[in-house]
C-alpha cells in the first residue's frame, strides 16, 4: 500500500467516472460518455502507476 492517499483516491475517482459513463450512455449522451471514459482511464492509470 502506498504511504499517501493519492493513489487510492485516483482509482476511486476513475471508478466513479465509469459510473458516469454508464449513466451518459443510458441517456444517449455519447460525447460526454467518451470524454468521461478518457478521464476515467487516465485517473485509473495514474492511480495504478502511483501505487
DOSEDO-386800 format. One line per 10 residues: number of its first residue (from 1); their letters; for each residue x, y, z of N, C-alpha, C, O. Coordinates in steps of 0.02 Angstrom, whole numbers, plus 50000, padded with zeros to 5 digits. Atoms other than C-alpha are relative to their C-alpha. Example, Ala and Ser with C-alpha at 12.3 -4.5 7.8 and 13.67 -1.06 7.14 Angstrom:
<nodes>
1) AS) 50045 49941 50000 50615 49775 50390 50045 50060 50000 50097 50059 50033 | 49958 49941 49997 50684 49947 50357 49961 50055 50037 49986 50110 50045
</nodes>
This chain:
<nodes>
1) XXXXXXXXXX) 50042 49941 50000 50000 50000 50000 50044 50062 50000 50097 50063 50032 | 49960 49938 50003 50062 50174 49961 49996 50037 50066 49950 50027 50106 | 49997 49964 49937 50110 50291 50101 49953 50061 50001 49943 50090 50054 | 50047 49944 50000 49988 50426 50045 49933 49977 49971 49925 49919 49951 | 50067 50018 50022 49806 50430 49993 49986 50019 49928 49930 50010 49904 | 50011 49976 50068 49831 50497 49817 49980 49944 49953 49932 49951 49915 | 50014 50055 50046 49833 50331 49726 49930 49970 50010 49893 49963 49961 | 50068 50027 49992 49675 50257 49805 49946 50050 49981 49894 50031 49955 | 50050 49949 50019 49583 50422 49780 49994 50004 49925 49938 50010 49899 | 50003 49998 50072 49630 50425 49596 49963 49939 49971 49924 49946 49924
11) XXXXXXXXXX) 50035 50060 50023 49569 50246 49573 49925 50007 50014 49884 49990 49972 | 50071 49990 49983 49406 50289 49663 49967 50049 49952 49912 50038 49929 | 50027 49950 50046 49381 50443 49554 49990 49969 49931 49940 49982 49898 | 50007 50034 50064 49411 50337 49399 49940 49954 49998 49904 49952 49949 | 50058 50045 49997 49282 50208 49454 49935 50040 50002 49885 50020 49973 | 50059 49956 49997 49159 50348 49494 49984 50027 49930 49926 50031 49911 | 50010 49975 50068 49185 50417 49319 49974 49945 49953 49937 49961 49906 | 50027 50055 50039 49149 50245 49245 49924 49996 50010 49887 49982 49964 | 50072 49997 49986 48979 50256 49330 49967 50057 49960 49911 50050 49936 | 50025 49945 50041 48956 50423 49242 49996 49982 49927 49950 50003 49892
21) XXXXXXXXXX) 50002 50023 50070 48998 50342 49075 49938 49958 49988 49903 49967 49938 | 50059 50042 50006 48862 50213 49103 49937 50043 50000 49891 50032 49960 | 50058 49956 49996 48739 50349 49151 49992 50041 49936 49936 50047 49910 | 50004 49961 50061 48781 50456 49000 49979 49957 49941 49940 49979 49898 | 50020 50044 50055 48764 50308 48883 49925 49983 50004 49892 49979 49952 | 50072 50013 49993 48591 50269 48954 49958 50059 49978 49902 50051 49955 | 50035 49940 50020 48541 50449 48921 50011 50018 49927 49977 50062 49901 | 49986 49987 50070 48612 50446 48745 50049 50056 49988 50052 50083 49932 | 49951 49947 50007 48749 50574 48776 50068 49967 49985 50107 49954 50031 | 49940 50038 50019 48889 50490 48679 50064 50040 50006 50116 50013 50025
31) XXXXXXXXXX) 49939 49959 49994 49012 50636 48676 50022 50005 50073 50081 49999 50088 | 49984 49997 49928 49002 50656 48865 50027 49934 50026 50073 49933 50067 | 49976 50065 49978 49025 50470 48888 50071 49988 49976 50112 49959 50012 | 49932 50009 50027 49180 50472 48777 50050 50041 50041 50104 50018 50057 | 49955 49957 49961 49256 50618 48873 50011 49971 50070 50067 49968 50095 | 49994 50031 49934 49219 50536 49040 50039 49935 49998 50077 49919 50044 | 49962 50062 50007 49288 50371 48977 50074 50012 49997 50114 49976 50027 | 49929 49982 50004 49453 50452 48932 50025 50023 50068 50080 50003 50090 | 49980 49977 49934 49459 50540 49100 50005 49943 50051 50050 49942 50092 | 49998 50057 49954 49420 50379 49193 50061 49957 49987 50094 49934 50034
41) XXXXXXXXXX) 49941 50040 50016 49556 50285 49100 50064 50035 50025 50108 50002 50052 | 49941 49963 49976 49682 50423 49141 50005 49997 50076 50060 49989 50103 | 49999 50000 49927 49632 50428 49325 50020 49932 50028 50060 49928 50074 | 49983 50067 49975 49641 50240 49349 50073 49983 49984 50108 49954 50025 | 49930 50013 50018 49806 50229 49255 50047 50038 50047 50097 50010 50070 | 49958 49961 49955 49880 50369 49361 50001 49970 50070 50053 49967 50102 | 50003 50030 49933 49820 50286 49521 50040 49935 50004 50073 49923 50054 | 49963 50063 49999 49893 50118 49474 50075 50012 49995 50114 49980 50030 | 49929 49986 50007 50059 50191 49420 50029 50034 50063 50087 50023 50080 | 49977 49966 49939 50070 50298 49578 50007 49951 50058 50048 49961 50103
51) X) 50000 50050 49946 50038 50145 49688 50069 49973 50005 50082 49929 50047
</nodes>
